Structures are given as structure tokens and as C-alpha cells.
Amino acid sequence: MDYKDTLLMPKTAFPMRGNLPNKEPLWQEKWEKENLYQKVQEKKCGSPDLHFA
């Protein structure tokens, strides 16, 4: 029996699998080009540190 036909899965335009091993290097490359880490650090500069007990 093929259970695929018995599941009620929504039809979506995006892929069901995350495909993270292939996508993560592309994200990191984009973040490096945009200097994202530096921008976050600059925005955080001067804000109070959060300490959790």
C-alpha cells in the first residue's frame, strides 16, 4: 500500500526539505558580503547587557 495517497498534505510552492547543508553556505556568504555581524555589533553597542540569574 502506498501511504502517500492517504495523507492530506497541503500543496505549497516551497520545498518540503530544509536542504540546510546546501543553503547555509549561501546564507553565510551573503551575510559576509553585507557585513551583517558588524552591523549587529554596532547596533548593540551602548545597549545594556542582559544578565540572567
C-alpha positions as a printed NumPy array, in Angstrom:
array([[ 0.   ,  0.   ,  0.   ],
       [ 1.259,  3.466, -0.889],
       [ 0.582,  5.707,  2.118],
       [ 1.46 ,  8.864,  0.194],
       [-2.038,  8.911, -1.317],
       [-3.661,  8.64 ,  2.129],
       [-2.011, 11.737,  3.643],
       [-3.694, 15.117,  3.466],
       [-0.666, 17.314,  2.851],
       [-1.054, 20.933,  1.727],
       [ 0.155, 21.949, -1.717],
       [ 2.889, 24.551, -1.246],
       [ 5.299, 26.364, -3.548],
       [ 8.297, 25.882, -1.257],
       [10.316, 22.684, -0.944],
       [ 9.422, 20.438,  1.968],
       [13.02 , 19.704,  2.926],
       [15.15 , 22.35 ,  4.525],
       [18.209, 21.424,  2.436],
       [20.313, 23.159,  5.09 ],
       [23.724, 21.75 ,  4.1  ],
       [23.344, 23.378,  0.681],
       [21.684, 26.622,  1.783],
       [23.762, 27.542,  4.833],
       [26.98 , 28.338,  2.904],
       [24.977, 30.658,  0.63 ],
       [23.49 , 32.444,  3.657],
       [26.905, 32.844,  5.26 ],
       [28.36 , 34.247,  2.046],
       [25.526, 36.781,  1.821],
       [25.954, 37.796,  5.473],
       [29.693, 38.293,  4.946],
       [29.098, 40.476,  1.873],
       [26.62 , 42.62 ,  3.843],
       [28.853, 42.81 ,  6.938],
       [25.829, 41.684,  8.912],
       [27.76 , 40.683, 12.041],
       [29.465, 44.096, 12.186],
       [26.126, 45.888, 11.75 ],
       [24.579, 43.908, 14.612],
       [27.566, 44.679, 16.832],
       [27.363, 48.409, 16.04 ],
       [23.634, 48.495, 16.748],
       [24.114, 46.67 , 20.051],
       [26.949, 48.977, 21.154],
       [25.837, 51.076, 24.108],
       [22.83 , 48.954, 24.973],
       [22.718, 47.471, 28.464],
       [23.957, 43.92 , 28.857],
       [21.355, 41.358, 29.835],
       [22.294, 39.106, 32.708],
       [20.12 , 36.174, 33.583],
       [20.279, 34.675, 37.052]])
